[in-house]
């Protein structure tokens, strides 16, 4: 019954694509989150300078941290193509703005940034770097987030992300238990990785510890 409700709700969201327009805000909290994102990327990735870079963010939600990503990768290239993909982009907040409309606000001044309301499996472009914050690796939070069970496919999504990767992917998990499951997923698919342990930053501290992995494409 719970899954049926999720299926119906998800279908209605994606069918209507309802949202108020012209979202705007000015928040010190968002600046802290962007600083955190920039800091974490600086700790974990070290791109070489080149003319063009293609970067993908998986599970972008409302992409409130996009400026941190953008400013980090822009240091290393003249032309940055930064894409974000979110499968549930039309979920509404209590103010009746959708994730999609909020993300549009965050990327409006970022040349080369684009937000896709889509399934990762439909993204087939190649990317130099991929950033994946808090992938669903267990079914319970996936269901509580309001997604249908048939969309829970951690192995398939991880395999596809690795397929479209050309250099490095950063994966951040919430909590030690999810990190252990993430490590098992990587090893079960023979994907080379480096465990980073607990990820910390002076700019922002989350309630639950976060753990990182860097995947290198061989």
Rosetta blueprint (number, residue, H / E / L):
1 X L
2 X H
3 X H
4 X H
5 X H
6 X H
7 X H
8 X H
9 X H
10 X H
11 X H
12 X H
13 X H
14 X H
15 X H
16 X H
17 X L
18 X L
19 X L
20 X L
21 X L
22 X L
23 X L
24 X L
25 X L
26 X L
27 X L
28 X H
29 X H
30 X H
31 X H
32 X H
33 X H
34 X H
35 X H
36 X H
37 X H
38 X H
39 X H
40 X H
41 X H
42 X H
43 X H
44 X H
45 X L
46 X L
47 X L
48 X L
49 X L
50 X E
51 X E
52 X E
53 X E
54 X E
55 X E
56 X E
57 X E
58 X E
59 X L
60 X L
61 X L
62 X L
63 X L
64 X L
65 X L
66 X H
67 X H
68 X H
69 X H
70 X H
71 X H
72 X H
73 X H
74 X H
75 X L
76 X L
77 X E
78 X E
79 X E
80 X E
81 X E
82 X E
83 X E
84 X E
85 X E
86 X E
87 X L
88 X L
89 X L
90 X L
91 X L
92 X E
93 X L
94 X L
95 X L
96 X L
97 X L
98 X E
99 X H
100 X H
101 X H
102 X H
103 X H
104 X H
105 X H
106 X H
107 X H
108 X L
109 X L
110 X L
111 X L
112 X L
113 X E
114 X E
115 X E
116 X E
117 X E
118 X L
119 X L
120 X H
121 X H
122 X H
123 X L
124 X L
125 X L
126 X L
127 X E
128 X E
129 X E
130 X E
131 X E
132 X E
133 X E
134 X L
135 X L
136 X L
137 X L
138 X L
139 X H
140 X H
141 X H
142 X H
143 X H
144 X H
145 X L
146 X L
147 X L
148 X L
149 X H
150 X H
151 X H
152 X L
153 X L
154 X H
155 X H
156 X H
157 X H
158 X H
159 X H
160 X H
161 X H
162 X H
163 X H
164 X H
165 X E
166 X E
167 X E
168 X E
169 X E
170 X E
171 X E
172 X E
173 X E
174 X E
175 X L
176 X H
177 X H
178 X H
179 X H
180 X H
181 X H
182 X H
183 X H
184 X H
185 X H
186 X H
187 X H
188 X H
189 X L
190 X L
191 X L
192 X L
193 X E
194 X E
195 X E
196 X E
197 X E
198 X E
199 X E
200 X L
201 X L
202 X L
203 X L
204 X L
205 X L
206 X L
207 X L
208 X L
209 X L
210 X E
211 X E
212 X E
213 X E
214 X E
215 X E
216 X E
217 X L
218 X L
